[in-house]
Amino acid sequence: MGIKTMSEYVKFYVGLNMQGSIGLLSFVNNERLVLKHKLENKNLAKEPILHGLRILDDLTNEIQSFGEAAVLEKYSK
């Protein structure tokens, strides 16, 4: 897995130019689903996927606590 920080997830989201159609929280939830499906694959290393899920959980908590705009501003610099 290439994304290792919350900042990298936010920059990835911003780079996709999806802000007008898909909110950051929806993007994070979709990413979480993708990673959960990857956990079912026996040929993939589990630790990087679990690390990604922890990052997404932390990002979700920040979005819910401070709002999407604040999180985007904080991590997209």
PyMOL Python script that loads the backbone (N, CA, C, O; Angstrom):
from pymol import cmd

cmd.read_pdbstr("""\
ATOM      1  N   MET A   1       0.840  -1.175   0.000  1.00  0.00           N
ATOM      2  CA  MET A   1       0.000   0.000   0.000  1.00  0.00           C
ATOM      3  C   MET A   1       0.881   1.232   0.000  1.00  0.00           C
ATOM      4  O   MET A   1       1.804   1.330   0.808  1.00  0.00           O
ATOM      5  N   GLY A   2       0.614   2.172  -0.889  1.00  0.00           N
ATOM      6  CA  GLY A   2       1.474   3.320  -1.043  1.00  0.00           C
ATOM      7  C   GLY A   2       1.157   4.493  -0.129  1.00  0.00           C
ATOM      8  O   GLY A   2       2.047   5.299   0.142  1.00  0.00           O
ATOM      9  N   ILE A   3      -0.059   4.621   0.350  1.00  0.00           N
ATOM     10  CA  ILE A   3      -0.445   5.768   1.176  1.00  0.00           C
ATOM     11  C   ILE A   3      -0.220   5.421   2.637  1.00  0.00           C
ATOM     12  O   ILE A   3      -0.748   4.432   3.146  1.00  0.00           O
ATOM     13  N   LYS A   4       0.584   6.261   3.311  1.00  0.00           N
ATOM     14  CA  LYS A   4       0.987   5.942   4.680  1.00  0.00           C
ATOM     15  C   LYS A   4       0.544   6.958   5.732  1.00  0.00           C
ATOM     16  O   LYS A   4       0.711   6.717   6.927  1.00  0.00           O
ATOM     17  N   THR A   5      -0.023   8.100   5.300  1.00  0.00           N
ATOM     18  CA  THR A   5      -0.419   9.136   6.257  1.00  0.00           C
ATOM     19  C   THR A   5      -1.778   9.727   5.884  1.00  0.00           C
ATOM     20  O   THR A   5      -2.265   9.553   4.767  1.00  0.00           O
ATOM     21  N   MET A   6      -2.372  10.424   6.839  1.00  0.00           N
ATOM     22  CA  MET A   6      -3.635  11.103   6.570  1.00  0.00           C
ATOM     23  C   MET A   6      -3.441  12.178   5.511  1.00  0.00           C
ATOM     24  O   MET A   6      -4.295  12.364   4.644  1.00  0.00           O
ATOM     25  N   SER A   7      -2.333  12.874   5.582  1.00  0.00           N
ATOM     26  CA  SER A   7      -2.035  13.919   4.607  1.00  0.00           C
ATOM     27  C   SER A   7      -1.985  13.357   3.191  1.00  0.00           C
ATOM     28  O   SER A   7      -2.487  13.982   2.256  1.00  0.00           O
ATOM     29  N   GLU A   8      -1.387  12.189   3.030  1.00  0.00           N
ATOM     30  CA  GLU A   8      -1.307  11.576   1.709  1.00  0.00           C
ATOM     31  C   GLU A   8      -2.695  11.190   1.191  1.00  0.00           C
ATOM     32  O   GLU A   8      -2.967  11.320  -0.002  1.00  0.00           O
ATOM     33  N   TYR A   9      -3.573  10.717   2.080  1.00  0.00           N
ATOM     34  CA  TYR A   9      -4.942  10.392   1.662  1.00  0.00           C
ATOM     35  C   TYR A   9      -5.669  11.645   1.198  1.00  0.00           C
ATOM     36  O   TYR A   9      -6.336  11.627   0.164  1.00  0.00           O
ATOM     37  N   VAL A  10      -5.549  12.734   1.953  1.00  0.00           N
ATOM     38  CA  VAL A  10      -6.229  13.977   1.588  1.00  0.00           C
ATOM     39  C   VAL A  10      -5.671  14.516   0.273  1.00  0.00           C
ATOM     40  O   VAL A  10      -6.431  14.948  -0.594  1.00  0.00           O
ATOM     41  N   LYS A  11      -4.351  14.492   0.121  1.00  0.00           N
ATOM     42  CA  LYS A  11      -3.748  14.972  -1.131  1.00  0.00           C
ATOM     43  C   LYS A  11      -4.169  14.106  -2.308  1.00  0.00           C
ATOM     44  O   LYS A  11      -4.375  14.621  -3.407  1.00  0.00           O
ATOM     45  N   PHE A  12      -4.301  12.809  -2.100  1.00  0.00           N
ATOM     46  CA  PHE A  12      -4.777  11.902  -3.143  1.00  0.00           C
ATOM     47  C   PHE A  12      -6.200  12.288  -3.546  1.00  0.00           C
ATOM     48  O   PHE A  12      -6.510  12.382  -4.734  1.00  0.00           O
ATOM     49  N   TYR A  13      -7.053  12.507  -2.562  1.00  0.00           N
ATOM     50  CA  TYR A  13      -8.437  12.916  -2.806  1.00  0.00           C
ATOM     51  C   TYR A  13      -8.480  14.238  -3.573  1.00  0.00           C
ATOM     52  O   TYR A  13      -9.208  14.361  -4.558  1.00  0.00           O
ATOM     53  N   VAL A  14      -7.712  15.214  -3.131  1.00  0.00           N
ATOM     54  CA  VAL A  14      -7.681  16.520  -3.789  1.00  0.00           C
ATOM     55  C   VAL A  14      -7.166  16.371  -5.221  1.00  0.00           C
ATOM     56  O   VAL A  14      -7.679  17.011  -6.139  1.00  0.00           O
ATOM     57  N   GLY A  15      -6.161  15.533  -5.406  1.00  0.00           N
ATOM     58  CA  GLY A  15      -5.598  15.314  -6.727  1.00  0.00           C
ATOM     59  C   GLY A  15      -6.571  14.682  -7.708  1.00  0.00           C
ATOM     60  O   GLY A  15      -6.425  14.847  -8.919  1.00  0.00           O
ATOM     61  N   LEU A  16      -7.548  13.970  -7.206  1.00  0.00           N
ATOM     62  CA  LEU A  16      -8.561  13.353  -8.060  1.00  0.00           C
ATOM     63  C   LEU A  16      -9.634  14.345  -8.512  1.00  0.00           C
ATOM     64  O   LEU A  16     -10.464  14.020  -9.361  1.00  0.00           O
ATOM     65  N   ASN A  17      -9.617  15.558  -7.942  1.00  0.00           N
ATOM     66  CA  ASN A  17     -10.578  16.615  -8.281  1.00  0.00           C
ATOM     67  C   ASN A  17     -12.023  16.151  -8.144  1.00  0.00           C
ATOM     68  O   ASN A  17     -12.845  16.378  -9.031  1.00  0.00           O
ATOM     69  N   MET A  18     -12.323  15.500  -7.026  1.00  0.00           N
ATOM     70  CA  MET A  18     -13.671  14.983  -6.802  1.00  0.00           C
ATOM     71  C   MET A  18     -14.461  15.813  -5.797  1.00  0.00           C
ATOM     72  O   MET A  18     -15.577  15.439  -5.435  1.00  0.00           O
ATOM     73  N   GLN A  19     -13.903  16.931  -5.340  1.00  0.00           N
ATOM     74  CA  GLN A  19     -14.553  17.709  -4.287  1.00  0.00           C
ATOM     75  C   GLN A  19     -15.965  18.141  -4.661  1.00  0.00           C
ATOM     76  O   GLN A  19     -16.821  18.233  -3.781  1.00  0.00           O
ATOM     77  N   GLY A  20     -16.234  18.408  -5.927  1.00  0.00           N
ATOM     78  CA  GLY A  20     -17.554  18.862  -6.331  1.00  0.00           C
ATOM     79  C   GLY A  20     -18.599  17.759  -6.380  1.00  0.00           C
ATOM     80  O   GLY A  20     -19.796  18.033  -6.293  1.00  0.00           O
ATOM     81  N   SER A  21     -18.155  16.514  -6.518  1.00  0.00           N
ATOM     82  CA  SER A  21     -19.120  15.433  -6.680  1.00  0.00           C
ATOM     83  C   SER A  21     -19.152  14.446  -5.518  1.00  0.00           C
ATOM     84  O   SER A  21     -20.199  13.867  -5.225  1.00  0.00           O
ATOM     85  N   ILE A  22     -18.020  14.251  -4.857  1.00  0.00           N
ATOM     86  CA  ILE A  22     -17.942  13.296  -3.752  1.00  0.00           C
ATOM     87  C   ILE A  22     -17.224  13.967  -2.577  1.00  0.00           C
ATOM     88  O   ILE A  22     -16.118  14.487  -2.726  1.00  0.00           O
ATOM     89  N   GLY A  23     -17.858  13.947  -1.436  1.00  0.00           N
ATOM     90  CA  GLY A  23     -17.260  14.541  -0.252  1.00  0.00           C
ATOM     91  C   GLY A  23     -16.119  13.689   0.285  1.00  0.00           C
ATOM     92  O   GLY A  23     -16.025  12.497  -0.007  1.00  0.00           O
ATOM     93  N   LEU A  24     -15.265  14.311   1.064  1.00  0.00           N
ATOM     94  CA  LEU A  24     -14.111  13.621   1.636  1.00  0.00           C
ATOM     95  C   LEU A  24     -14.536  12.447   2.506  1.00  0.00           C
ATOM     96  O   LEU A  24     -13.916  11.385   2.450  1.00  0.00           O
ATOM     97  N   LEU A  25     -15.564  12.616   3.297  1.00  0.00           N
ATOM     98  CA  LEU A  25     -16.022  11.521   4.166  1.00  0.00           C
ATOM     99  C   LEU A  25     -16.515  10.334   3.337  1.00  0.00           C
ATOM    100  O   LEU A  25     -16.239   9.187   3.686  1.00  0.00           O
ATOM    101  N   SER A  26     -17.227  10.588   2.264  1.00  0.00           N
ATOM    102  CA  SER A  26     -17.675   9.500   1.382  1.00  0.00           C
ATOM    103  C   SER A  26     -16.480   8.803   0.746  1.00  0.00           C
ATOM    104  O   SER A  26     -16.456   7.577   0.640  1.00  0.00           O
ATOM    105  N   PHE A  27     -15.497   9.576   0.325  1.00  0.00           N
ATOM    106  CA  PHE A  27     -14.285   9.015  -0.257  1.00  0.00           C
ATOM    107  C   PHE A  27     -13.580   8.116   0.753  1.00  0.00           C
ATOM    108  O   PHE A  27     -13.168   7.005   0.419  1.00  0.00           O
ATOM    109  N   VAL A  28     -13.441   8.591   1.976  1.00  0.00           N
ATOM    110  CA  VAL A  28     -12.784   7.821   3.035  1.00  0.00           C
ATOM    111  C   VAL A  28     -13.554   6.528   3.301  1.00  0.00           C
ATOM    112  O   VAL A  28     -12.950   5.466   3.451  1.00  0.00           O
ATOM    113  N   ASN A  29     -14.870   6.612   3.358  1.00  0.00           N
ATOM    114  CA  ASN A  29     -15.683   5.410   3.589  1.00  0.00           C
ATOM    115  C   ASN A  29     -15.524   4.401   2.448  1.00  0.00           C
ATOM    116  O   ASN A  29     -15.460   3.196   2.688  1.00  0.00           O
ATOM    117  N   ASN A  30     -15.461   4.893   1.218  1.00  0.00           N
ATOM    118  CA  ASN A  30     -15.245   3.998   0.080  1.00  0.00           C
ATOM    119  C   ASN A  30     -13.867   3.350   0.131  1.00  0.00           C
ATOM    120  O   ASN A  30     -13.726   2.161  -0.155  1.00  0.00           O
ATOM    121  N   GLU A  31     -12.861   4.121   0.491  1.00  0.00           N
ATOM    122  CA  GLU A  31     -11.504   3.584   0.626  1.00  0.00           C
ATOM    123  C   GLU A  31     -11.463   2.498   1.701  1.00  0.00           C
ATOM    124  O   GLU A  31     -10.789   1.480   1.543  1.00  0.00           O
ATOM    125  N   ARG A  32     -12.192   2.727   2.797  1.00  0.00           N
ATOM    126  CA  ARG A  32     -12.245   1.741   3.875  1.00  0.00           C
ATOM    127  C   ARG A  32     -12.837   0.423   3.363  1.00  0.00           C
ATOM    128  O   ARG A  32     -12.331  -0.655   3.677  1.00  0.00           O
ATOM    129  N   LEU A  33     -13.909   0.519   2.576  1.00  0.00           N
ATOM    130  CA  LEU A  33     -14.525  -0.683   2.010  1.00  0.00           C
ATOM    131  C   LEU A  33     -13.551  -1.427   1.093  1.00  0.00           C
ATOM    132  O   LEU A  33     -13.477  -2.656   1.130  1.00  0.00           O
ATOM    133  N   VAL A  34     -12.821  -0.699   0.287  1.00  0.00           N
ATOM    134  CA  VAL A  34     -11.839  -1.318  -0.606  1.00  0.00           C
ATOM    135  C   VAL A  34     -10.793  -2.070   0.211  1.00  0.00           C
ATOM    136  O   VAL A  34     -10.449  -3.207  -0.111  1.00  0.00           O
ATOM    137  N   LEU A  35     -10.290  -1.438   1.261  1.00  0.00           N
ATOM    138  CA  LEU A  35      -9.263  -2.092   2.081  1.00  0.00           C
ATOM    139  C   LEU A  35      -9.819  -3.309   2.808  1.00  0.00           C
ATOM    140  O   LEU A  35      -9.120  -4.312   2.951  1.00  0.00           O
ATOM    141  N   LYS A  36     -11.056  -3.236   3.267  1.00  0.00           N
ATOM    142  CA  LYS A  36     -11.660  -4.398   3.938  1.00  0.00           C
ATOM    143  C   LYS A  36     -11.782  -5.572   2.976  1.00  0.00           C
ATOM    144  O   LYS A  36     -11.593  -6.724   3.368  1.00  0.00           O
ATOM    145  N   HIS A  37     -12.095  -5.284   1.729  1.00  0.00           N
ATOM    146  CA  HIS A  37     -12.161  -6.350   0.726  1.00  0.00           C
ATOM    147  C   HIS A  37     -10.775  -6.919   0.450  1.00  0.00           C
ATOM    148  O   HIS A  37     -10.623  -8.120   0.227  1.00  0.00           O
ATOM    149  N   LYS A  38      -9.774  -6.060   0.467  1.00  0.00           N
ATOM    150  CA  LYS A  38      -8.403  -6.538   0.248  1.00  0.00           C
ATOM    151  C   LYS A  38      -7.937  -7.444   1.379  1.00  0.00           C
ATOM    152  O   LYS A  38      -7.107  -8.326   1.157  1.00  0.00           O
ATOM    153  N   LEU A  39      -8.457  -7.241   2.589  1.00  0.00           N
ATOM    154  CA  LEU A  39      -8.097  -8.103   3.713  1.00  0.00           C
ATOM    155  C   LEU A  39      -8.502  -9.556   3.460  1.00  0.00           C
ATOM    156  O   LEU A  39      -7.886 -10.481   3.989  1.00  0.00           O
ATOM    157  N   GLU A  40      -9.526  -9.743   2.660  1.00  0.00           N
ATOM    158  CA  GLU A  40     -10.002 -11.091   2.366  1.00  0.00           C
ATOM    159  C   GLU A  40      -9.087 -11.847   1.409  1.00  0.00           C
ATOM    160  O   GLU A  40      -9.172 -13.070   1.305  1.00  0.00           O
ATOM    161  N   ASN A  41      -8.216 -11.128   0.713  1.00  0.00           N
ATOM    162  CA  ASN A  41      -7.284 -11.754  -0.218  1.00  0.00           C
ATOM    163  C   ASN A  41      -6.129 -12.365   0.568  1.00  0.00           C
ATOM    164  O   ASN A  41      -5.400 -11.654   1.259  1.00  0.00           O
ATOM    165  N   LYS A  42      -5.967 -13.656   0.467  1.00  0.00           N
ATOM    166  CA  LYS A  42      -4.956 -14.367   1.264  1.00  0.00           C
ATOM    167  C   LYS A  42      -3.541 -14.093   0.791  1.00  0.00           C
ATOM    168  O   LYS A  42      -2.590 -14.358   1.526  1.00  0.00           O
ATOM    169  N   ASN A  43      -3.375 -13.569  -0.416  1.00  0.00           N
ATOM    170  CA  ASN A  43      -2.043 -13.351  -0.967  1.00  0.00           C
ATOM    171  C   ASN A  43      -1.455 -11.984  -0.648  1.00  0.00           C
ATOM    172  O   ASN A  43      -0.298 -11.724  -0.977  1.00  0.00           O
ATOM    173  N   LEU A  44      -2.222 -11.112  -0.018  1.00  0.00           N
ATOM    174  CA  LEU A  44      -1.737  -9.775   0.305  1.00  0.00           C
ATOM    175  C   LEU A  44      -1.280  -9.698   1.762  1.00  0.00           C
ATOM    176  O   LEU A  44      -1.842 -10.349   2.643  1.00  0.00           O
ATOM    177  N   ALA A  45      -0.249  -8.887   1.990  1.00  0.00           N
ATOM    178  CA  ALA A  45       0.218  -8.644   3.356  1.00  0.00           C
ATOM    179  C   ALA A  45      -0.864  -7.892   4.125  1.00  0.00           C
ATOM    180  O   ALA A  45      -1.403  -6.902   3.629  1.00  0.00           O
ATOM    181  N   LYS A  46      -1.176  -8.345   5.306  1.00  0.00           N
ATOM    182  CA  LYS A  46      -2.279  -7.775   6.091  1.00  0.00           C
ATOM    183  C   LYS A  46      -1.898  -6.489   6.824  1.00  0.00           C
ATOM    184  O   LYS A  46      -2.722  -5.584   6.956  1.00  0.00           O
ATOM    185  N   GLU A  47      -0.659  -6.405   7.299  1.00  0.00           N
ATOM    186  CA  GLU A  47      -0.268  -5.262   8.126  1.00  0.00           C
ATOM    187  C   GLU A  47      -0.411  -3.917   7.409  1.00  0.00           C
ATOM    188  O   GLU A  47      -0.951  -2.985   8.006  1.00  0.00           O
ATOM    189  N   PRO A  48       0.045  -3.766   6.158  1.00  0.00           N
ATOM    190  CA  PRO A  48      -0.158  -2.471   5.488  1.00  0.00           C
ATOM    191  C   PRO A  48      -1.635  -2.120   5.323  1.00  0.00           C
ATOM    192  O   PRO A  48      -2.007  -0.949   5.408  1.00  0.00           O
ATOM    193  N   ILE A  49      -2.467  -3.116   5.091  1.00  0.00           N
ATOM    194  CA  ILE A  49      -3.899  -2.871   4.933  1.00  0.00           C
ATOM    195  C   ILE A  49      -4.502  -2.434   6.269  1.00  0.00           C
ATOM    196  O   ILE A  49      -5.304  -1.501   6.313  1.00  0.00           O
ATOM    197  N   LEU A  50      -4.122  -3.096   7.341  1.00  0.00           N
ATOM    198  CA  LEU A  50      -4.612  -2.718   8.670  1.00  0.00           C
ATOM    199  C   LEU A  50      -4.150  -1.311   9.043  1.00  0.00           C
ATOM    200  O   LEU A  50      -4.895  -0.544   9.653  1.00  0.00           O
ATOM    201  N   HIS A  51      -2.919  -0.983   8.670  1.00  0.00           N
ATOM    202  CA  HIS A  51      -2.401   0.370   8.928  1.00  0.00           C
ATOM    203  C   HIS A  51      -3.247   1.398   8.163  1.00  0.00           C
ATOM    204  O   HIS A  51      -3.597   2.447   8.705  1.00  0.00           O
ATOM    205  N   GLY A  52      -3.568   1.092   6.915  1.00  0.00           N
ATOM    206  CA  GLY A  52      -4.413   1.984   6.132  1.00  0.00           C
ATOM    207  C   GLY A  52      -5.788   2.161   6.744  1.00  0.00           C
ATOM    208  O   GLY A  52      -6.332   3.265   6.742  1.00  0.00           O
ATOM    209  N   LEU A  53      -6.348   1.096   7.262  1.00  0.00           N
ATOM    210  CA  LEU A  53      -7.653   1.188   7.925  1.00  0.00           C
ATOM    211  C   LEU A  53      -7.588   2.062   9.176  1.00  0.00           C
ATOM    212  O   LEU A  53      -8.519   2.817   9.457  1.00  0.00           O
ATOM    213  N   ARG A  54      -6.494   1.962   9.926  1.00  0.00           N
ATOM    214  CA  ARG A  54      -6.327   2.821  11.107  1.00  0.00           C
ATOM    215  C   ARG A  54      -6.240   4.289  10.704  1.00  0.00           C
ATOM    216  O   ARG A  54      -6.831   5.150  11.356  1.00  0.00           O
ATOM    217  N   ILE A  55      -5.508   4.576   9.633  1.00  0.00           N
ATOM    218  CA  ILE A  55      -5.402   5.947   9.139  1.00  0.00           C
ATOM    219  C   ILE A  55      -6.775   6.465   8.738  1.00  0.00           C
ATOM    220  O   ILE A  55      -7.135   7.592   9.077  1.00  0.00           O
ATOM    221  N   LEU A  56      -7.538   5.659   8.023  1.00  0.00           N
ATOM    222  CA  LEU A  56      -8.864   6.082   7.589  1.00  0.00           C
ATOM    223  C   LEU A  56      -9.801   6.294   8.767  1.00  0.00           C
ATOM    224  O   LEU A  56     -10.627   7.206   8.739  1.00  0.00           O
ATOM    225  N   ASP A  57      -9.688   5.470   9.798  1.00  0.00           N
ATOM    226  CA  ASP A  57     -10.499   5.664  11.002  1.00  0.00           C
ATOM    227  C   ASP A  57     -10.143   6.986  11.678  1.00  0.00           C
ATOM    228  O   ASP A  57     -11.028   7.725  12.109  1.00  0.00           O
ATOM    229  N   ASP A  58      -8.856   7.280  11.770  1.00  0.00           N
ATOM    230  CA  ASP A  58      -8.417   8.551  12.366  1.00  0.00           C
ATOM    231  C   ASP A  58      -8.915   9.738  11.534  1.00  0.00           C
ATOM    232  O   ASP A  58      -9.358  10.748  12.080  1.00  0.00           O
ATOM    233  N   LEU A  59      -8.839   9.602  10.232  1.00  0.00           N
ATOM    234  CA  LEU A  59      -9.296  10.667   9.341  1.00  0.00           C
ATOM    235  C   LEU A  59     -10.805  10.876   9.485  1.00  0.00           C
ATOM    236  O   LEU A  59     -11.275  12.013   9.499  1.00  0.00           O
ATOM    237  N   THR A  60     -11.551   9.800   9.589  1.00  0.00           N
ATOM    238  CA  THR A  60     -13.001   9.892   9.803  1.00  0.00           C
ATOM    239  C   THR A  60     -13.308  10.624  11.103  1.00  0.00           C
ATOM    240  O   THR A  60     -14.190  11.482  11.143  1.00  0.00           O
ATOM    241  N   ASN A  61     -12.589  10.288  12.154  1.00  0.00           N
ATOM    242  CA  ASN A  61     -12.802  10.946  13.447  1.00  0.00           C
ATOM    243  C   ASN A  61     -12.522  12.440  13.352  1.00  0.00           C
ATOM    244  O   ASN A  61     -13.265  13.245  13.914  1.00  0.00           O
ATOM    245  N   GLU A  62     -11.466  12.815  12.650  1.00  0.00           N
ATOM    246  CA  GLU A  62     -11.154  14.242  12.501  1.00  0.00           C
ATOM    247  C   GLU A  62     -12.224  14.959  11.690  1.00  0.00           C
ATOM    248  O   GLU A  62     -12.612  16.077  12.029  1.00  0.00           O
ATOM    249  N   ILE A  63     -12.701  14.330  10.629  1.00  0.00           N
ATOM    250  CA  ILE A  63     -13.745  14.949   9.810  1.00  0.00           C
ATOM    251  C   ILE A  63     -15.003  15.155  10.644  1.00  0.00           C
ATOM    252  O   ILE A  63     -15.633  16.210  10.568  1.00  0.00           O
ATOM    253  N   GLN A  64     -15.370  14.160  11.433  1.00  0.00           N
ATOM    254  CA  GLN A  64     -16.568  14.269  12.259  1.00  0.00           C
ATOM    255  C   GLN A  64     -16.394  15.293  13.379  1.00  0.00           C
ATOM    256  O   GLN A  64     -17.365  15.935  13.777  1.00  0.00           O
ATOM    257  N   SER A  65     -15.181  15.455  13.889  1.00  0.00           N
ATOM    258  CA  SER A  65     -14.942  16.392  14.985  1.00  0.00           C
ATOM    259  C   SER A  65     -14.786  17.833  14.513  1.00  0.00           C
ATOM    260  O   SER A  65     -15.307  18.755  15.142  1.00  0.00           O
ATOM    261  N   PHE A  66     -14.071  18.029  13.408  1.00  0.00           N
ATOM    262  CA  PHE A  66     -13.702  19.385  12.997  1.00  0.00           C
ATOM    263  C   PHE A  66     -14.340  19.837  11.689  1.00  0.00           C
ATOM    264  O   PHE A  66     -14.303  21.024  11.362  1.00  0.00           O
ATOM    265  N   GLY A  67     -14.915  18.920  10.949  1.00  0.00           N
ATOM    266  CA  GLY A  67     -15.540  19.254   9.674  1.00  0.00           C
ATOM    267  C   GLY A  67     -14.607  18.998   8.501  1.00  0.00           C
ATOM    268  O   GLY A  67     -13.382  19.022   8.626  1.00  0.00           O
ATOM    269  N   GLU A  68     -15.228  18.755   7.371  1.00  0.00           N
ATOM    270  CA  GLU A  68     -14.476  18.415   6.171  1.00  0.00           C
ATOM    271  C   GLU A  68     -13.568  19.551   5.708  1.00  0.00           C
ATOM    272  O   GLU A  68     -12.424  19.317   5.318  1.00  0.00           O
ATOM    273  N   ALA A  69     -14.074  20.771   5.751  1.00  0.00           N
ATOM    274  CA  ALA A  69     -13.283  21.912   5.278  1.00  0.00           C
ATOM    275  C   ALA A  69     -12.014  22.090   6.106  1.00  0.00           C
ATOM    276  O   ALA A  69     -10.948  22.360   5.554  1.00  0.00           O
ATOM    277  N   ALA A  70     -12.120  21.941   7.416  1.00  0.00           N
ATOM    278  CA  ALA A  70     -10.947  22.097   8.284  1.00  0.00           C
ATOM    279  C   ALA A  70      -9.921  21.010   8.021  1.00  0.00           C
ATOM    280  O   ALA A  70      -8.720  21.279   8.017  1.00  0.00           O
ATOM    281  N   VAL A  71     -10.381  19.787   7.802  1.00  0.00           N
ATOM    282  CA  VAL A  71      -9.466  18.680   7.534  1.00  0.00           C
ATOM    283  C   VAL A  71      -8.784  18.862   6.191  1.00  0.00           C
ATOM    284  O   VAL A  71      -7.583  18.627   6.060  1.00  0.00           O
ATOM    285  N   LEU A  72      -9.547  19.280   5.198  1.00  0.00           N
ATOM    286  CA  LEU A  72      -8.951  19.545   3.877  1.00  0.00           C
ATOM    287  C   LEU A  72      -7.880  20.618   3.974  1.00  0.00           C
ATOM    288  O   LEU A  72      -6.804  20.482   3.392  1.00  0.00           O
ATOM    289  N   GLU A  73      -8.171  21.682   4.705  1.00  0.00           N
ATOM    290  CA  GLU A  73      -7.200  22.774   4.855  1.00  0.00           C
ATOM    291  C   GLU A  73      -5.960  22.303   5.605  1.00  0.00           C
ATOM    292  O   GLU A  73      -4.837  22.646   5.235  1.00  0.00           O
ATOM    293  N   LYS A  74      -6.162  21.528   6.644  1.00  0.00           N
ATOM    294  CA  LYS A  74      -5.042  21.059   7.481  1.00  0.00           C
ATOM    295  C   LYS A  74      -4.094  20.143   6.717  1.00  0.00           C
ATOM    296  O   LYS A  74      -2.876  20.291   6.824  1.00  0.00           O
ATOM    297  N   TYR A  75      -4.627  19.206   5.953  1.00  0.00           N
ATOM    298  CA  TYR A  75      -3.793  18.163   5.357  1.00  0.00           C
ATOM    299  C   TYR A  75      -3.450  18.371   3.886  1.00  0.00           C
ATOM    300  O   TYR A  75      -2.613  17.641   3.354  1.00  0.00           O
ATOM    301  N   SER A  76      -4.052  19.320   3.224  1.00  0.00           N
ATOM    302  CA  SER A  76      -3.764  19.473   1.799  1.00  0.00           C
ATOM    303  C   SER A  76      -2.649  20.478   1.530  1.00  0.00           C
ATOM    304  O   SER A  76      -2.387  20.809   0.374  1.00  0.00           O
ATOM    305  N   LYS A  77      -2.006  20.957   2.548  1.00  0.00           N
ATOM    306  CA  LYS A  77      -0.892  21.925   2.389  1.00  0.00           C
ATOM    307  C   LYS A  77       0.349  21.247   1.885  1.00  0.00           C
ATOM    308  O   LYS A  77       1.375  21.900   1.694  1.00  0.00           O
TER     309      LYS A  77
END
""", "prot")
cmd.dss("prot")
cmd.show_as("cartoon", "prot")
cmd.util.cbc("prot")
cmd.orient("prot")
